[in-house]
Amino acid sequence: MMKGKKGNFLVAYNIQSAVDYDTKLICGINVTQSPTDHYEPPQIADKAIKKHRKKHQNT
């Protein structure tokens, strides 16, 4: 349950994604039930960086 703008509660999710600039592919995604995403960008950035490093280590 997430509190809406009008004070009502609804079933909702907050989704953030990180996209590779060159390929335009999604390289990270994060889903929360937090109504605000003020603290989410660092988490999604960390996921994208880890996947990017892992990809380059395997090639």
N, C-alpha and C positions, 0 to 999 in steps of 0.2 A: 504494500500500500504506500502510495506516495501522495503527499499533500499537494494539491493543485493551486493555481494562482488565486482562485476565488475562495480558498479555504476548504474546499471539498476534498475528499480522499478518493483516489482511483488507483486501479492496478496499472502501473506504468514502470518503464525502465529507462535509464539514462545510458545512452550508448556513445562511446567515443571510438574513433578509428584513426589510425595513422596510415598515411598513403605515401608510397615512394614517389618522389618528385619526377624522376626520369621515366619510370615504367608505368606510373599511375596505378600500380597494384596496391591493394591493401596489405600492409605488412604488420599490423597490430590492431587488436580490437579489445575493448574492455566494456563490460556491461555491469551496471550497478543499479540499486534501487534508491540511491541517494538523490534527493531532489536538486542538489546543486553539484556542479562538476568543477568547482574551484580547485580541488586538490587532485583531480584525475589526470590532467595532462602530463605531469611527471611520470606517473605509472605507465601510461600508454607509450610515452617516449622511451622509457626503459625497455619495455617489451619489444618495441620496434628495433632499437639498437642491438639488443641481444640476438634477435633473429638475423639481423643484417650481418653481425660479426660471425655467427654460426655458419651462415651461408658462405661467407668468404673463406672460412677455415676449411670447409669441405671441398672447395674447388682448387 
